[in-house]
């Protein structure tokens, strides 16, 4: 049996490839690739020639998987690559990897770039727990429902988006969680790499004001801030407790404003009314 190497490739800058990845691409006989033109550009850049390139993409996965499986069974090593980044992560490759495992073929990961994590590491958003979502559904209703679900998790989540839909997605974020922290990363590692940071409405405005920015590939990172409804009973308990501790009205109002995320003027007025009662 041959080995199936799952090889991560650069997401933009061709220098972002590992020595091990180059070594594998030089040694294997067959390379399964999403687009032969893109892969050939990478191979030519590093002077790698004489490889059998087999197209492997969303439209021919089943047929191509069987063809590649046959080559693996004939003791030929195969490298699986996508156009950019790590195969199988919002890219083709899953079926081939699964078939390899099912047929007792060794699968060897060759790690490298992953746009979602590259963006997260540079975003300044909380990275301790995060969710990689990838591409959202095309239909507006489904996209909104999924975003609302992810907003409720309270952790940073990562989306991939096309230039045609990035503004729509930011608009949904603006409507469902307007105070969230958002970072949009554009053309990572490429010449026109750029980051946009702020609340959803602010980021959307930045992109709308310069239509030339609506090109390339986008990663959207969201740290959701969802306003919770505060019950009057909770506020009353807090005011009573702080009053019994001897705090002044202004001190109580300041604490209430901070704890329940309400304007100071509103908090002061509420505290005054409750203390009179």
C-alpha positions in Angstrom: 0.0 0.0 0.0 1.0 3.6 -0.7 0.7 6.4 1.9 -1.7 9.3 1.7 -0.1 12.5 2.8 -2.5 15.3 3.7 -0.3 18.4 2.9 -1.1 21.9 4.0 0.0 24.6 1.5 0.4 28.4 1.7 -2.8 30.5 2.0 -1.2 33.3 -0.1 2.5 33.9 0.4 4.3 31.0 -1.3 7.1 31.3 1.2 4.7 30.0 3.9 5.4 26.3 3.2 7.2 23.9 5.5 10.4 22.1 4.5 8.6 18.8 5.2 5.8 19.7 2.8 8.3 20.4 0.1 10.1 17.2 0.8 6.8 15.2 0.5 5.8 17.0 -2.7 9.2 16.1 -4.2 9.0 12.5 -3.3 5.4 11.4 -4.0 4.4 10.2 -7.5 0.8 11.5 -7.5 -0.6 14.8 -6.2 -4.4 15.1 -5.8 -5.3 18.8 -6.1 -8.3 21.1 -6.1 -7.1 23.0 -9.2 -4.2 21.7 -11.2 -3.3 25.3 -12.3 -2.9 26.5 -8.7 -0.9 23.5 -7.6 1.3 23.7 -10.7 2.2 27.3 -9.9 3.3 26.2 -6.4 5.3 23.3 -7.8 7.0 25.5 -10.5 7.9 28.0 -7.9 10.0 25.4 -6.1 11.2 23.6 -9.2 9.2 20.4 -8.6 8.5 18.6 -11.9 7.3 15.2 -13.2 4.3 14.7 -11.0 1.0 13.2 -12.0 -1.7 15.8 -11.0 -5.1 14.4 -10.4 -8.0 16.9 -10.1 -9.9 16.4 -6.9 -12.7 18.9 -6.1 -16.3 19.2 -5.0 -17.8 18.1 -8.3 -15.8 14.9 -8.8 -14.9 13.7 -5.3 -16.6 10.3 -5.5 -15.1 9.4 -8.8 -11.7 10.9 -8.0 -11.6 9.1 -4.6 -11.9 5.7 -6.3 -9.2 6.5 -8.8 -6.8 7.7 -6.1 -7.6 4.8 -3.9 -6.7 2.4 -6.7 -3.3 4.2 -7.1 -2.7 3.9 -3.4 -3.4 0.2 -3.5 -0.9 -0.1 -6.3 1.8 1.1 -3.8 1.9 4.7 -5.1 2.2 7.5 -2.5 -0.3 10.3 -2.9 -0.2 13.9 -1.6 -3.6 15.5 -1.1 -3.5 19.4 -1.3 -6.1 22.1 -1.7 -5.7 25.4 -3.4 -4.7 27.0 -0.1 -4.4 26.0 3.5 -5.2 22.6 5.1 -7.1 20.1 3.0 -10.6 19.0 4.3 -11.0 22.2 6.3 -13.8 24.0 4.3 -12.0 22.3 1.3 -12.4 19.0 -0.5 -10.6 15.9 0.8 -12.7 14.3 3.5 -14.0 11.4 1.4 -10.6 10.4 0.2 -9.2 10.5 3.8 -12.1 8.5 5.1 -11.8 5.9 2.3 -8.0 5.6 3.0 -8.7 4.8 6.7 -11.4 2.3 5.7 -9.0 0.5 3.4 -6.1 0.2 5.8 -4.0 2.9 4.1 -1.7 5.0 6.3 -2.7 8.7 6.4 0.1 11.1 7.2 -0.7 14.7 8.2 1.8 17.4 7.0 0.7 20.5 9.0 0.9 24.1 7.9 -1.3 27.1 7.3 -5.0 27.3 8.4 -6.6 30.7 7.6 -9.0 30.6 10.5 -6.3 30.2 13.1 -3.9 32.6 11.4 -6.6 35.3 11.6 -7.5 34.4 15.2 -3.9 34.6 16.4 -3.6 38.2 15.1 -7.1 39.4 15.9 -6.9 40.3 19.6 -10.1 38.5 20.3 -10.2 35.9 23.2 -8.6 32.7 21.8 -8.9 30.4 24.9 -12.0 28.8 23.5 -13.2 29.2 19.9 -15.4 27.6 17.3 -14.5 27.2 13.7 -17.7 27.4 11.5 -16.3 28.0 8.0 -18.9 29.0 5.4 -22.5 29.8 6.4 -25.5 28.6 4.5 -26.5 30.5 1.3 -30.1 31.1 2.4 -30.7 34.3 4.4 -33.0 32.6 7.0 -30.6 29.7 7.7 -27.6 32.1 7.9 -29.4 34.3 10.5 -30.5 31.2 12.6 -27.0 29.9 12.7 -25.5 33.2 13.6 -28.0 33.6 16.4 -27.1 30.2 17.7 -23.3 30.9 17.6 -23.9 34.3 19.3 -25.5 32.4 22.2 -22.4 30.3 22.9 -20.4 33.2 24.2 -17.1 32.3 22.7 -15.1 33.5 19.7 -16.2 31.9 16.4 -14.7 32.0 13.0 -16.5 32.4 9.6 -15.3 32.3 6.0 -17.1 34.6 3.7 -17.1 35.6 0.0 -16.9 39.2 -1.2 -20.5 39.1 -2.4 -21.8 38.1 1.1 -19.5 39.7 3.6 -21.7 42.9 4.0 -24.8 40.8 4.4 -23.3 38.7 7.1 -22.0 41.8 9.0 -25.6 43.2 8.7 -27.0 40.1 10.4 -24.4 40.4 13.1 -25.3 44.1 13.6 -29.0 43.2 14.0 -28.5 40.2 16.3 -25.6 41.2 18.5 -24.7 44.9 17.8 -22.2 45.2 20.6 -20.1 42.2 19.6 -16.4 42.5 18.9 -15.7 41.8 15.2 -12.5 41.4 13.2 -12.6 40.9 9.4 -9.3 39.7 7.9 -8.8 40.2 4.2 -6.3 38.5 1.9 -4.2 37.0 4.7 -0.5 36.7 4.0 -0.9 38.4 0.6 0.2 41.8 -0.7 -3.2 43.5 0.2 -3.6 41.9 3.6 -5.8 44.0 5.9 -7.6 43.8 9.2 -10.8 45.7 10.1 -11.8 45.8 13.8 -14.8 47.2 15.7 -18.5 46.5 16.3 -20.4 45.0 13.3 -21.8 48.3 12.2 -18.4 50.0 12.3 -16.7 47.3 10.3 -19.5 47.2 7.7 -19.2 50.9 7.3 -15.4 50.7 6.7 -16.0 48.2 3.9 -18.9 50.0 2.4 -16.9 53.3 2.2 -14.2 51.7 0.1 -15.7 49.3 -2.4 -12.2 48.3 -3.6 -11.8 46.4 -0.3 -14.6 44.0 -1.3 -12.3 41.7 -3.2 -10.5 38.5 -2.3 -11.1 36.1 0.6 -12.5 37.1 4.0 -12.3 35.6 7.5 -14.8 37.0 10.0 -14.1 36.5 13.7 -16.8 37.3 16.2 -16.7 37.6 20.0 -20.4 37.8 20.7 -21.8 40.3 23.2 -25.5 39.6 23.7 -27.5 41.9 25.9 -29.5 40.0 28.6 -32.8 41.2 29.9 -32.4 42.4 33.5 -35.4 41.8 35.8 -36.5 44.5 38.1 -36.3 42.0 41.0 -32.6 41.5 40.4 -31.9 45.2 40.5 -34.0 45.6 43.7 -32.1 42.9 45.5 -28.8 44.5 44.6 -29.9 48.0 45.7 -31.2 46.7 49.0 -28.0 44.7 49.7 -25.7 47.6 48.9 -27.9 50.0 50.9 -27.6 47.8 53.9 -23.9 47.8 53.5 -23.9 51.6 54.0 -23.1 52.7 50.4 -24.1 56.1 49.3 -26.7 56.6 46.5 -24.1 57.6 43.9 -22.0 54.5 44.8 -25.0 52.2 44.5 -26.0 53.7 41.2 -22.4 53.3 39.9 -22.4 49.6 41.0 -25.8 49.0 39.4 -24.8 50.6 36.2 -21.7 48.4 35.9 -23.3 45.2 37.0 -26.3 45.4 34.8 -24.8 47.3 31.9 -27.3 50.2 31.9 -26.6 54.0 31.5 -25.4 55.7 34.7 -28.2 58.3 34.6 -30.8 55.6 34.3 -29.2 53.6 37.1 -29.2 56.7 39.4 -32.8 57.4 38.7 -33.8 53.8 39.4 -31.8 53.7 42.6 -33.4 56.9 43.9 -36.9 55.5 43.3 -36.1 52.2 45.0 -34.5 53.9 48.0 -37.6 56.1 48.5 -39.8 53.1 48.5 
